[in-house]
């Protein structure tokens, strides 16, 4: 059952920006000297989690001879090189600009830190992200006690809208299984745009699954349709 919504929350990595691919490159660059591989199965478990949690899991699972803190330091060096040239995912710009033009309240709910966000957005994407005025950074915001799949980030993000919508009035856009679980736990509907390698059985909790944001029809959720 799809219900009309009034507010929209976007994840960022892998949904609006191609940064999930860049995380894979960054982590593999750190792991290669140790003969380790950042597999898609491991990535799938960690997509949407906070940076500390990601670092702990990778160090533990791959038995790396470094602490999670050292892994984060090495990661940041990689991110500084890779993230500034991130690119928008297909359909992201059109959808955000359309909803903005129609006056739909929008927010960003990303597990990234604020520092990481600025690395990704500053060089090429400030204009489009300025249309998402309510931003929540899961790895920086003290109010987000637990990362996805816990609902904290979406509850905090929704609370930033001045008119305080109910959870069922909010539509979340996500690419990660953990993100979908978090949105559902928050009582929100969720459109999932998964990596094509994600098994279909892992997408069943989503309200709607799409191959790309390009395929989204706003009117399905009672939002103003595209005019072209």
C-alpha positions in Angstrom: 0.0 0.0 0.0 1.5 3.3 -1.1 0.2 6.4 0.8 0.5 10.1 -0.1 3.5 12.0 1.5 4.3 15.7 2.0 8.0 15.6 2.9 11.1 13.9 1.4 14.4 12.7 2.9 17.3 11.7 0.8 20.3 9.4 1.6 23.4 10.6 -0.2 26.1 8.0 -0.8 25.2 5.7 -3.7 21.8 7.4 -4.1 22.6 11.1 -5.0 26.3 10.7 -5.5 28.5 7.9 -6.9 30.5 7.9 -3.7 29.7 4.2 -2.8 32.0 3.3 -5.7 34.6 5.7 -4.3 34.4 4.2 -0.8 35.2 0.8 -2.4 38.3 2.2 -4.2 39.4 4.0 -1.0 39.1 1.0 1.3 40.7 -1.4 -1.3 43.6 1.0 -1.5 44.1 0.6 2.2 43.7 -3.2 2.2 45.8 -4.2 -0.8 49.2 -3.8 0.9 47.9 -6.4 3.4 46.6 -8.8 0.8 43.0 -8.3 1.8 39.9 -7.7 -0.3 36.9 -5.4 0.3 34.3 -7.8 -1.0 30.8 -6.7 -2.0 29.3 -9.0 0.7 31.2 -7.1 3.3 30.3 -3.8 1.7 26.6 -4.8 1.7 26.7 -5.3 5.5 28.3 -2.0 6.1 26.5 0.3 3.6 24.7 3.1 5.6 26.6 2.5 8.8 28.5 5.3 10.7 32.2 5.7 10.0 33.3 4.4 13.4 31.2 1.3 13.0 32.5 0.7 9.5 36.1 1.0 10.6 35.6 -1.4 13.6 33.9 -4.0 11.3 36.5 -3.9 8.6 39.5 -4.1 11.0 37.8 -7.0 12.9 36.5 -9.0 10.0 39.7 -8.8 7.9 42.0 -9.0 10.9 44.0 -5.9 10.0 47.1 -5.0 11.9 45.8 -1.6 12.8 43.2 0.0 15.1 39.8 1.3 13.9 41.2 4.8 14.6 44.2 4.2 12.4 41.9 2.8 9.7 39.8 6.1 9.8 43.0 8.2 9.5 44.1 6.2 6.4 40.5 6.5 5.0 40.5 10.2 5.4 43.7 10.5 3.3 42.0 8.5 0.6 38.8 10.5 0.7 40.7 13.8 0.3 41.9 12.5 -3.0 38.8 10.7 -4.3 35.7 12.6 -3.0 36.1 16.1 -4.5 35.4 14.7 -8.0 32.3 12.7 -7.1 29.5 12.8 -9.6 25.7 13.0 -9.3 23.7 9.8 -9.9 21.3 9.7 -12.9 18.0 11.5 -12.2 19.2 13.1 -8.9 19.4 16.6 -10.1 16.1 16.6 -12.0 14.2 15.1 -9.1 15.6 17.5 -6.4 15.1 20.6 -8.7 11.5 19.5 -9.5 10.5 19.0 -5.8 12.2 22.2 -4.9 10.3 24.1 -7.6 7.0 22.6 -6.3 7.8 23.6 -2.7 8.1 20.1 -1.3 10.1 20.2 2.0 13.3 18.2 1.6 16.2 17.1 3.8 19.4 15.1 3.7 19.9 12.1 6.0 23.4 10.7 5.4 25.5 8.5 7.6 28.5 10.5 6.5 30.3 13.0 8.7 29.9 16.7 8.0 33.6 16.8 7.1 33.1 14.0 4.5 30.0 15.7 3.1 31.9 18.9 2.4 34.6 17.0 0.6 32.0 15.4 -1.7 29.9 18.4 -2.4 32.2 21.5 -2.2 33.8 21.4 -5.6 30.9 20.5 -7.9 27.6 20.1 -6.2 27.0 23.0 -3.7 24.2 24.4 -5.8 22.1 21.2 -5.9 22.7 20.3 -2.3 21.7 23.9 -1.2 18.1 22.8 -2.2 18.2 20.3 0.7 18.2 22.8 3.6 17.7 20.4 6.4 20.8 18.2 6.7 21.6 15.4 9.2 25.1 13.9 9.3 24.9 10.6 11.1 28.6 10.3 11.9 28.7 13.9 13.3 25.3 14.5 14.9 25.2 13.7 18.6 21.5 13.2 18.4 22.0 10.2 16.1 22.9 7.7 18.8 22.8 4.6 16.6 23.5 4.3 12.8 21.4 2.6 10.2 19.6 0.1 10.4 18.4 1.9 13.5 15.8 4.6 12.9 17.6 7.4 14.7 18.9 9.3 11.7 15.5 9.6 10.0 13.7 10.5 13.2 16.3 13.3 13.8 16.1 14.4 10.2 12.3 14.7 10.2 12.4 16.7 13.4 14.3 19.4 11.6 11.4 20.3 9.4 9.7 23.3 10.9 6.2 21.8 10.7 7.3 18.5 12.3 5.6 16.0 10.0 4.5 12.6 11.2 6.7 9.7 10.1 4.0 8.4 7.6 4.1 11.8 5.9 7.8 11.4 5.0 9.2 9.5 2.0 12.8 8.3 2.2 15.0 7.6 -0.8 17.7 5.0 -0.1 20.1 2.7 -1.9 21.3 0.5 1.0 19.5 -2.4 2.8 20.5 -0.9 6.2 19.0 2.4 5.1 15.7 0.8 4.1 15.5 -1.0 7.4 16.1 2.3 9.2 13.4 4.1 7.3 10.9 1.4 7.9 11.8 1.3 11.6 11.1 5.0 11.7 7.6 4.4 10.3 8.4 5.9 6.9 7.8 4.8 3.4 11.0 4.2 1.4 11.9 4.1 -2.3 15.0 1.9 -2.8 17.4 2.3 -5.7 19.8 -0.6 -5.0 23.1 -1.5 -6.5 22.2 -4.0 -9.2 24.3 -6.7 -7.4 22.0 -6.6 -4.4 19.9 -9.8 -4.2 16.2 -9.1 -4.8 15.3 -10.9 -1.6 17.1 -8.1 0.3 14.9 -5.3 -1.3 11.5 -6.6 -0.2 11.1 -4.3 2.7 11.1 -1.2 0.5 7.8 0.4 -0.5 9.1 0.7 -4.1 12.2 -0.5 -5.8 13.6 1.3 -8.9 16.7 0.8 -11.1 17.3 4.5 -11.1 16.0 7.8 -9.8 15.2 8.6 -13.4 12.3 6.1 -13.2 10.6 7.7 -10.2 7.1 9.0 -10.7 6.3 11.6 -8.0 2.5 11.3 -8.4 2.6 7.7 -7.1 3.1 9.2 -3.6 0.8 12.2 -4.2 3.7 14.5 -5.1 3.5 16.9 -8.1 4.2 15.1 -11.3 7.0 16.1 -13.7 5.8 18.5 -16.3 7.9 17.2 -19.3 
